[in-house]
């Protein structure tokens, strides 16, 4: 069953920033890329490494453990078929930052 979870104020993630949250024991990271919000589970699909501290260039994040790169808009590796991050729907509503989880 899908539901939305409030993880803080809508303005708590300014452009260029990220926010780590824990939802039902799951680690989630929300990124603000030039005003566009993106949420992912905080786990690289390659080996489970935390993505929260990865280098962000535009909408592409690099896994700090092995250097794999993922586009936050799709969750997938740019130009390559293969591994994808688990992308979660995220939006702002009534001044709150809402992430959809199952």
N, CA, C and O atoms as a MOPAC input file, in Angstrom:
PM7 MOZYME 1SCF
protein

 N      0.82800 1    -1.16700 1     0.00000 1
 C      0.00000 1     0.00000 1     0.00000 1
 C      0.88500 1     1.24900 1     0.00000 1
 O      1.78900 1     1.37500 1     0.82600 1
 N      0.62500 1     2.15500 1    -0.91600 1
 C      1.41800 1     3.37700 1    -1.01600 1
 C      0.86000 1     4.44000 1    -0.07800 1
 O     -0.34900 1     4.55000 1     0.12900 1
 N      1.79100 1     5.22400 1     0.48600 1
 C      1.37600 1     6.33800 1     1.32800 1
 C      2.43800 1     7.42000 1     1.28100 1
 O      3.60200 1     7.14500 1     0.99100 1
 N      2.03700 1     8.64600 1     1.56500 1
 C      2.97800 1     9.75200 1     1.59900 1
 C      3.39700 1    10.02300 1     3.04100 1
 O      2.57800 1     9.97300 1     3.95900 1
 N      4.68800 1    10.31100 1     3.22500 1
 C      5.23200 1    10.56500 1     4.54700 1
 C      5.84300 1    11.96400 1     4.56000 1
 O      6.60000 1    12.33500 1     3.66300 1
 N      5.50100 1    12.72800 1     5.58800 1
 C      6.02700 1    14.07300 1     5.79500 1
 C      7.43200 1    13.94600 1     6.39200 1
 O      7.60400 1    13.37300 1     7.46800 1
 N      8.43700 1    14.48600 1     5.68400 1
 C      9.80800 1    14.41000 1     6.21500 1
 C     10.36700 1    15.78400 1     6.56700 1
 O     11.57500 1    15.93300 1     6.74900 1
 N      9.50300 1    16.78500 1     6.66300 1
 C      9.96700 1    18.09700 1     7.09100 1
 C      9.37600 1    19.22200 1     6.27400 1
 O      8.50400 1    19.01800 1     5.42900 1
 N      9.87000 1    20.41000 1     6.54500 1
 C      9.38500 1    21.59600 1     5.85800 1
 C      9.80600 1    21.58500 1     4.39700 1
 O     10.89800 1    21.13400 1     4.05000 1
 N      8.91800 1    22.09100 1     3.54700 1
 C      9.18100 1    22.11700 1     2.10300 1
 C     10.45000 1    22.88800 1     1.77900 1
 O     11.13800 1    22.56200 1     0.81200 1
 N     10.77400 1    23.91300 1     2.57500 1
 C     11.97000 1    24.71300 1     2.30000 1
 C     13.20600 1    24.20300 1     3.03100 1
 O     14.21000 1    24.91100 1     3.11400 1
 N     13.14500 1    22.97800 1     3.56400 1
 C     14.29200 1    22.42400 1     4.29800 1
 C     15.38800 1    21.90800 1     3.36800 1
 O     16.48300 1    21.57700 1     3.82300 1
 N     15.09700 1    21.83800 1     2.06800 1
 C     16.09600 1    21.39400 1     1.09100 1
 C     16.17900 1    22.46400 1     0.00300 1
 O     15.40400 1    22.45700 1    -0.95400 1
 N     17.12200 1    23.37100 1     0.16500 1
 C     17.31700 1    24.45200 1    -0.80100 1
 C     18.04500 1    23.91500 1    -2.03500 1
 O     18.66700 1    22.85600 1    -1.95700 1
 N     17.98200 1    24.62300 1    -3.17900 1
 C     18.71800 1    24.18400 1    -4.36700 1
 C     20.19200 1    23.91400 1    -4.04200 1
 O     20.86500 1    24.71900 1    -3.39700 1
 N     20.66600 1    22.76200 1    -4.50800 1
 C     22.04600 1    22.34700 1    -4.26300 1
 C     22.22700 1    21.55500 1    -2.98500 1
 O     23.32100 1    21.06100 1    -2.71100 1
 N     21.16100 1    21.42600 1    -2.19200 1
 C     21.26200 1    20.69900 1    -0.92500 1
 C     20.61500 1    19.31800 1    -1.03200 1
 O     19.95200 1    18.98400 1    -2.01400 1
 N     20.83600 1    18.54000 1     0.01200 1
 C     20.22800 1    17.20800 1     0.12600 1
 C     19.80600 1    16.99300 1     1.56500 1
 O     20.31400 1    17.64200 1     2.48000 1
 N     18.88000 1    16.08300 1     1.75500 1
 C     18.36800 1    15.78900 1     3.09700 1
 C     18.22600 1    14.28800 1     3.25400 1
 O     17.63700 1    13.61500 1     2.40800 1
 N     18.76700 1    13.77200 1     4.33600 1
 C     18.66600 1    12.35400 1     4.66500 1
 C     17.50700 1    12.17500 1     5.63900 1
 O     17.39000 1    12.92000 1     6.61200 1
 N     16.65700 1    11.19700 1     5.38100 1
 C     15.52200 1    10.91500 1     6.25700 1
 C     15.39000 1     9.40900 1     6.43100 1
 O     15.85000 1     8.63500 1     5.59100 1
 N     14.76900 1     9.00300 1     7.51200 1
 C     14.51300 1     7.58800 1     7.76300 1
 C     13.00500 1     7.38200 1     7.83200 1
 O     12.31300 1     8.00000 1     8.64200 1
 N     12.50800 1     6.49800 1     6.96100 1
 C     11.07800 1     6.22300 1     6.87700 1
 C     10.87300 1     4.72300 1     7.06300 1
 O     11.30800 1     3.92100 1     6.23800 1
 N     10.21400 1     4.35800 1     8.13900 1
 C      9.93900 1     2.94100 1     8.42300 1
 C     11.20200 1     2.08900 1     8.31600 1
 O     11.16800 1     1.00100 1     7.74100 1
 N     12.30600 1     2.57200 1     8.86100 1
 C     13.55800 1     1.83200 1     8.84800 1
 C     14.33500 1     1.91400 1     7.54800 1
 O     15.41000 1     1.32500 1     7.42900 1
 N     13.80500 1     2.63800 1     6.57300 1
 C     14.48800 1     2.80900 1     5.28400 1
 C     15.16700 1     4.16400 1     5.25900 1
 O     14.60100 1     5.16200 1     5.70500 1
 N     16.37300 1     4.19300 1     4.74100 1
 C     17.10800 1     5.43800 1     4.58200 1
 C     16.80800 1     6.01100 1     3.20200 1
 O     16.94900 1     5.32900 1     2.18700 1
 N     16.38500 1     7.29000 1     3.18200 1
 C     15.97900 1     7.96900 1     1.95500 1
 C     16.73400 1     9.29000 1     1.87000 1
 O     16.94900 1     9.95100 1     2.88600 1
 N     17.13800 1     9.67600 1     0.65300 1
 C     17.78800 1    10.96600 1     0.45000 1
 C     16.97300 1    11.77000 1    -0.55600 1
 O     16.58400 1    11.26800 1    -1.61000 1
 N     16.72100 1    13.03800 1    -0.20300 1
 C     16.03000 1    13.96000 1    -1.10400 1
 C     17.04500 1    14.99700 1    -1.55900 1
 O     17.75000 1    15.58500 1    -0.73900 1
 N     17.11900 1    15.21900 1    -2.86000 1
 C     18.03300 1    16.18700 1    -3.46200 1
 C     17.22100 1    17.29900 1    -4.09900 1
 O     16.15000 1    17.05100 1    -4.65200 1
 N     17.72400 1    18.52400 1    -4.02300 1
 C     17.13200 1    19.64300 1    -4.74100 1
 C     18.13600 1    20.03300 1    -5.81600 1
 O     19.18200 1    20.60900 1    -5.52100 1
 N     17.81100 1    19.71500 1    -7.06100 1
 C     18.67500 1    20.01900 1    -8.19900 1
 C     18.03600 1    21.16900 1    -8.96300 1
 O     17.07200 1    20.98400 1    -9.70600 1
 N     18.58600 1    22.34800 1    -8.76700 1
 C     18.09800 1    23.55500 1    -9.45200 1
 C     16.58700 1    23.73700 1    -9.28600 1
 O     15.89000 1    24.08500 1   -10.24000 1
 N     16.08600 1    23.49900 1    -8.07200 1
 C     14.67200 1    23.69100 1    -7.78900 1
 C     13.79400 1    22.48000 1    -8.03300 1
 O     12.60200 1    22.51100 1    -7.72800 1
 N     14.36400 1    21.40700 1    -8.58000 1
 C     13.60900 1    20.18600 1    -8.84100 1
 C     13.97000 1    19.13800 1    -7.78600 1
 O     15.14800 1    18.84300 1    -7.58400 1
 N     12.96700 1    18.58000 1    -7.11600 1
 C     13.20000 1    17.60100 1    -6.06300 1
 C     13.27700 1    16.18100 1    -6.61600 1
 O     12.52600 1    15.79900 1    -7.51400 1
 N     14.21000 1    15.41100 1    -6.05100 1
 C     14.39200 1    14.00000 1    -6.42200 1
 C     14.64100 1    13.21700 1    -5.14100 1
 O     15.41800 1    13.65000 1    -4.29000 1
 N     13.98800 1    12.06300 1    -4.99700 1
 C     14.18000 1    11.22400 1    -3.82100 1
 C     14.59100 1     9.82300 1    -4.25700 1
 O     14.06300 1     9.27200 1    -5.22200 1
 N     15.55000 1     9.25900 1    -3.51800 1
 C     16.01900 1     7.89800 1    -3.78300 1
 C     16.18600 1     7.16300 1    -2.46200 1
 O     16.35400 1     7.77900 1    -1.41000 1
 N     16.13800 1     5.83900 1    -2.53300 1
 C     16.54900 1     5.05600 1    -1.37500 1
 C     18.06000 1     5.20200 1    -1.28400 1
 O     18.75000 1     5.20000 1    -2.30300 1
 N     18.56800 1     5.32600 1    -0.07900 1
 C     19.98400 1     5.61100 1     0.15200 1
 C     20.82000 1     4.34300 1     0.07100 1
 O     21.48600 1     3.96700 1     1.03600 1
 N     20.78400 1     3.69100 1    -1.07500 1
 C     21.50600 1     2.43800 1    -1.24600 1
 C     21.86200 1     2.24300 1    -2.71300 1
 O     20.98400 1     2.21500 1    -3.57400 1
 N     23.15300 1     2.11000 1    -2.99100 1
 C     23.59000 1     1.84300 1    -4.36100 1
 C     23.15800 1     0.42700 1    -4.74500 1
 O     23.35900 1    -0.49800 1    -3.95900 1
 N     22.57600 1     0.23200 1    -5.91700 1
 C     22.13200 1    -1.10700 1    -6.30800 1
 C     23.29200 1    -2.07300 1    -6.55400 1
 O     23.08300 1    -3.28400 1    -6.62300 1
 N     24.50400 1    -1.54900 1    -6.68600 1
 C     25.66400 1    -2.40400 1    -6.93400 1
 C     26.06000 1    -3.18100 1    -5.68900 1
 O     26.22100 1    -4.40000 1    -5.73100 1
 N     26.21900 1    -2.44700 1    -4.55300 1
 C     26.70700 1    -3.13300 1    -3.36300 1
 C     26.12200 1    -2.56100 1    -2.07900 1
 O     26.63000 1    -2.84100 1    -0.99300 1
 N     25.05700 1    -1.76000 1    -2.18700 1
 C     24.38200 1    -1.25000 1    -1.00600 1
 C     25.02700 1    -0.05800 1    -0.32200 1
 O     24.59900 1     0.32400 1     0.76800 1
 N     26.04400 1     0.54100 1    -0.92800 1
 C     26.72100 1     1.68200 1    -0.31300 1
 C     25.77600 1     2.87700 1    -0.19300 1
 O     24.86300 1     3.04200 1    -1.00200 1
 N     26.00400 1     3.70200 1     0.81800 1
 C     25.20900 1     4.91500 1     1.01300 1
 C     25.48300 1     5.89700 1    -0.12000 1
 O     26.63400 1     6.15000 1    -0.47500 1
 N     24.40600 1     6.44600 1    -0.68200 1
 C     24.52200 1     7.43400 1    -1.76100 1
 C     24.46200 1     8.86600 1    -1.23700 1
 O     24.72700 1     9.80700 1    -1.98500 1
 N     24.11900 1     9.04400 1     0.03800 1
 C     23.89400 1    10.37600 1     0.60800 1
 C     25.09500 1    11.30200 1     0.44700 1
 O     24.91900 1    12.50800 1     0.27000 1
 N     26.29400 1    10.77000 1     0.50400 1
 C     27.49800 1    11.59600 1     0.40800 1
 C     28.10900 1    11.62700 1    -0.97700 1
 O     29.21300 1    12.14200 1    -1.15000 1
 N     27.41900 1    11.09100 1    -1.96200 1
 C     27.95800 1    11.03800 1    -3.31800 1
 C     28.10900 1    12.41500 1    -3.94100 1
 O     27.36900 1    13.34000 1    -3.60800 1
 N     29.07000 1    12.54600 1    -4.84800 1
 C     29.29400 1    13.80500 1    -5.56500 1
 C     28.16900 1    14.01600 1    -6.56800 1
 O     27.83200 1    13.11800 1    -7.33900 1
 N     27.59700 1    15.20800 1    -6.54800 1
 C     26.48500 1    15.53500 1    -7.43200 1
 C     26.95200 1    16.53900 1    -8.47600 1
 O     27.46600 1    17.60700 1    -8.14200 1
 N     26.76900 1    16.18500 1    -9.74300 1
 C     27.07200 1    17.07000 1   -10.87400 1
 C     25.81100 1    17.17800 1   -11.70100 1
 O     25.43800 1    16.23800 1   -12.40300 1
 N     25.14300 1    18.34300 1   -11.61800 1
 C     23.84300 1    18.46900 1   -12.26600 1
 C     22.89300 1    17.50500 1   -11.60200 1
 O     22.71800 1    17.54400 1   -10.38400 1
 N     22.27500 1    16.63700 1   -12.38400 1
 C     21.35600 1    15.64800 1   -11.81200 1
 C     21.99000 1    14.26200 1   -11.70800 1
 O     21.29000 1    13.28000 1   -11.46300 1
 N     23.30900 1    14.17600 1   -11.89400 1
 C     23.99500 1    12.88400 1   -11.85000 1
 C     24.78100 1    12.75800 1   -10.54400 1
 O     25.61100 1    13.60700 1   -10.21700 1
 N     24.50300 1    11.68500 1    -9.80700 1
 C     25.20600 1    11.41900 1    -8.55900 1
 C     26.17600 1    10.26300 1    -8.75400 1
 O     25.88100 1     9.29400 1    -9.45400 1
 N     27.33500 1    10.38400 1    -8.12400 1
 C     28.35900 1     9.34700 1    -8.20400 1
 C     28.42500 1     8.60700 1    -6.87700 1
 O     28.53000 1     9.22200 1    -5.81600 1
 N     28.36100 1     7.29100 1    -6.94500 1
 C     28.45400 1     6.46800 1    -5.73900 1
 C     29.84700 1     6.64000 1    -5.14500 1
 O     30.84000 1     6.45000 1    -5.84700 1
 N     29.93800 1     6.99600 1    -3.86100 1
 C     31.24700 1     7.20400 1    -3.25100 1
 C     32.05400 1     5.91800 1    -3.08900 1
 O     33.27000 1     5.98400 1    -2.91000 1
 N     31.41400 1     4.75800 1    -3.14400 1
 C     32.13300 1     3.50100 1    -2.93200 1
 C     32.86100 1     3.00900 1    -4.18500 1
 O     34.02700 1     2.62100 1    -4.10600 1
 N     32.18700 1     3.02100 1    -5.33900 1
 C     32.78000 1     2.42600 1    -6.53200 1
 C     32.71400 1     3.31600 1    -7.76900 1
 O     33.13100 1     2.90100 1    -8.85000 1
 N     32.19500 1     4.53200 1    -7.62400 1
 C     32.21000 1     5.47600 1    -8.73900 1
 C     31.11400 1     5.31100 1    -9.77100 1
 O     31.14000 1     5.99000 1   -10.79800 1
 N     30.14800 1     4.43100 1    -9.53300 1
 C     29.04600 1     4.30200 1   -10.49000 1
 C     28.23200 1     5.59300 1   -10.47700 1
 O     28.05700 1     6.22000 1    -9.43200 1
 N     27.73700 1     5.97700 1   -11.64900 1
 C     26.99500 1     7.23600 1   -11.79100 1
 C     25.54900 1     6.95100 1   -12.15800 1
 O     25.25700 1     6.08200 1   -12.98000 1
 N     24.63700 1     7.71200 1   -11.52300 1
 C     23.20700 1     7.53800 1   -11.73400 1
 C     22.55100 1     8.89400 1   -11.92900 1
 O     22.89200 1     9.86100 1   -11.24800 1
 N     21.60300 1     8.96300 1   -12.86600 1
 C     20.83200 1    10.18100 1   -13.08300 1
 C     19.65200 1    10.15800 1   -12.11100 1
 O     18.83700 1     9.23600 1   -12.14300 1
 N     19.56200 1    11.16900 1   -11.25100 1
 C     18.48500 1    11.21000 1   -10.25500 1
 C     17.10200 1    11.30800 1   -10.89000 1
 O     16.11300 1    10.91000 1   -10.27500 1
 N     17.01900 1    11.83200 1   -12.11100 1
 C     15.71500 1    11.97000 1   -12.77000 1
 C     15.12800 1    10.61700 1   -13.14100 1
 O     13.91200 1    10.43600 1   -13.08000 1
 N     15.97000 1     9.66500 1   -13.52500 1
 C     15.49200 1     8.34300 1   -13.93700 1
 C     15.89100 1     7.25200 1   -12.95100 1
 O     15.25000 1     6.20300 1   -12.88200 1
 N     16.95000 1     7.50200 1   -12.19000 1
 C     17.49500 1     6.50800 1   -11.28100 1
 C     18.51400 1     5.61000 1   -11.95000 1
 O     19.20100 1     4.84300 1   -11.27500 1
 N     18.62500 1     5.69200 1   -13.26800 1
 C     19.47700 1     4.76200 1   -14.01200 1
 C     20.82200 1     5.36900 1   -14.40100 1
 O     21.02000 1     6.58300 1   -14.35300 1
 N     21.72400 1     4.49600 1   -14.78400 1
 C     23.04200 1     4.92100 1   -15.24300 1
 C     22.88800 1     5.59400 1   -16.60300 1
 O     22.27600 1     5.01800 1   -17.50200 1
 N     23.43500 1     6.81100 1   -16.77400 1
 C     23.26600 1     7.51200 1   -18.05100 1
 C     23.91400 1     6.76600 1   -19.21600 1
 O     25.08500 1     6.39200 1   -19.15100 1
 N     23.14100 1     6.55400 1   -20.28300 1
 C     23.65900 1     5.95300 1   -21.50600 1
 C     23.98700 1     4.47800 1   -21.41900 1
 O     24.55700 1     3.91800 1   -22.35500 1
 N     23.63800 1     3.83600 1   -20.31100 1
 C     23.99700 1     2.43100 1   -20.12000 1
 C     22.77900 1     1.67900 1   -19.59600 1
 O     22.07600 1     2.14900 1   -18.70200 1
 N     22.54700 1     0.50700 1   -20.17100 1
 C     21.51800 1    -0.36800 1   -19.61000 1
 C     22.11900 1    -1.03700 1   -18.39000 1
 O     23.29100 1    -1.41300 1   -18.39800 1
 N     21.33500 1    -1.18400 1   -17.35800 1
 C     21.88600 1    -1.87600 1   -16.19600 1
 C     21.25900 1    -1.43900 1   -14.89900 1
 O     20.03900 1    -1.31800 1   -14.78800 1
 N     22.10200 1    -1.20500 1   -13.92200 1
 C     21.65800 1    -0.91400 1   -12.57400 1
 C     20.90600 1     0.41000 1   -12.48100 1
 O     21.23100 1     1.37500 1   -13.17300 1
 N     19.90300 1     0.43700 1   -11.62000 1
 C     19.13400 1     1.65900 1   -11.36900 1
 C     18.89500 1     1.80300 1    -9.86900 1
 O     18.70900 1     0.81800 1    -9.15400 1
 N     18.90400 1     3.04400 1    -9.41500 1
 C     18.53500 1     3.36000 1    -8.04100 1
 C     17.02800 1     3.20300 1    -7.88200 1
 O     16.28800 1     3.24000 1    -8.86500 1
 N     16.58000 1     3.02800 1    -6.65000 1
 C     15.15100 1     3.00300 1    -6.38000 1
 C     14.70800 1     4.44700 1    -6.16500 1
 O     15.00800 1     5.04700 1    -5.13300 1
 N     13.98700 1     5.00500 1    -7.15100 1
 C     13.51600 1     6.38400 1    -7.11700 1
 C     12.14200 1     6.41700 1    -6.45300 1
 O     11.28700 1     5.57500 1    -6.72800 1
 N     11.94200 1     7.39500 1    -5.57900 1
 C     10.67600 1     7.54000 1    -4.87300 1
 C     10.00800 1     8.85500 1    -5.27800 1
 O     10.69200 1     9.86600 1    -5.43700 1
 N      8.68900 1     8.85600 1    -5.44600 1
 C      7.99900 1    10.11000 1    -5.74400 1
 C      8.14100 1    11.08200 1    -4.57200 1
 O      8.02700 1    10.68800 1    -3.41100 1
 N      8.39200 1    12.35500 1    -4.88800 1
 C      8.53700 1    13.38900 1    -3.86100 1
 C      7.85800 1    14.65500 1    -4.35300 1
 O      7.89700 1    14.97000 1    -5.54200 1
 N      7.23000 1    15.38500 1    -3.42100 1
 C      6.57500 1    16.64400 1    -3.77900 1
 C      6.43900 1    17.49600 1    -2.53100 1
 O      6.64800 1    17.03200 1    -1.41000 1
 N      6.08600 1    18.74400 1    -2.74900 1
 C      5.76400 1    19.61200 1    -1.62900 1
 C      4.25300 1    19.81200 1    -1.61000 1
 O      3.61000 1    19.90500 1    -2.65600 1
 N      3.70200 1    19.87600 1    -0.40300 1
 C      2.27000 1    20.07800 1    -0.23400 1
 C      2.02900 1    20.76600 1     1.10900 1
 O      2.49000 1    20.29500 1     2.14900 1
 N      1.32100 1    21.85800 1     1.07500 1
 C      0.97600 1    22.58300 1     2.30400 1
 C      2.20500 1    22.89700 1     3.15000 1
 O      2.16700 1    22.80400 1     4.37700 1
 N      3.30300 1    23.27300 1     2.47700 1
 C      4.52900 1    23.64500 1     3.18100 1
 C      5.32400 1    22.47800 1     3.71100 1
 O      6.25700 1    22.66800 1     4.49200 1
 N      4.96800 1    21.25000 1     3.29400 1
 C      5.66000 1    20.05000 1     3.77600 1
 C      6.33000 1    19.31700 1     2.62200 1
 O      5.88800 1    19.39300 1     1.47600 1
 N      7.40000 1    18.61100 1     2.94600 1
 C      8.10800 1    17.78200 1     1.98600 1
 C      7.57600 1    16.37100 1     2.14100 1
 O      7.73700 1    15.75400 1     3.19400 1
 N      6.93800 1    15.85400 1     1.09000 1
 C      6.27100 1    14.55100 1     1.15600 1
 C      6.95300 1    13.54100 1     0.23600 1
 O      7.19900 1    13.82300 1    -0.93700 1
 N      7.25800 1    12.35400 1     0.78300 1
 C      7.86100 1    11.27300 1     0.00800 1
 C      6.88900 1    10.09500 1     0.02000 1
 O      6.34600 1     9.73100 1     1.06400 1
 N      6.67900 1     9.50700 1    -1.16100 1
 C      5.76600 1     8.36600 1    -1.26800 1
 C      6.54300 1     7.06200 1    -1.12100 1
 O      7.54700 1     6.83800 1    -1.79600 1
 N      6.05900 1     6.21300 1    -0.22800 1
 C      6.66600 1     4.90200 1     0.00200 1
 C      5.58500 1     3.83400 1    -0.04800 1
 O      4.39400 1     4.13000 1     0.05500 1
 N      6.01700 1     2.58600 1    -0.20600 1
 C      5.07300 1     1.45500 1    -0.17900 1
 C      5.09100 1     0.83000 1     1.18400 1
 O      4.37100 1    -0.13900 1     1.42800 1

